[in-house]
Amino acid sequence: MTALGLANTFGDTALLSLSIALHQPAESIALLVAFLKSGMPKGDIIKFLSAFSLMGPIGVGIGMAVNEFAAPIVDAIMLAVVAGTFIYVGATEVIPEEWEDQEHKWKKFFALMSGIVSIFFITQYTMSLS
């Protein structure tokens, strides 16, 4: 699997597009709620959400340009940076924030483990397709 802008096959492109389409609305709503809770003015919220919405297409365009014109090592570096960023944000922001409140700690633990196991099996399945 690769990033959308670096995808070489229709199947990878379709799967990644679907994943992004399912993920983006939830992420946008979460960002909107955070902005509203902070008391940010409406004009600033619109400005920041617009910039956020543009980052996906800009990233895909950059990825496509890199995939077309740059050496394969640049693909690898871009994927490493993206993967590292996701791991960093998950490990330092999302997971600790969820564990601050000890209510439902076992449900949270099993949800986390289910997600890890699901990703493992999805990865194994997609690797077997190649």
Residue pairs with C-beta under 8 A, 6 or more apart in sequence:
1 12
1 15
1 16
1 123
1 126
2 8
2 12
2 16
2 75
2 79
3 16
3 59
3 63
3 78
3 79
3 82
4 13
4 16
4 17
4 20
4 59
4 60
4 63
5 59
5 60
5 61
5 62
5 63
5 64
5 65
5 66
5 67
6 63
6 64
6 66
6 67
6 75
6 78
6 79
7 13
7 16
8 67
20 56
24 56
28 49
28 52
28 53
31 48
31 49
31 52
32 45
32 49
35 44
35 45
35 48
35 49
36 45
40 48
63 78
66 74
66 75
66 78
67 75
95 112
98 108
99 105
99 108
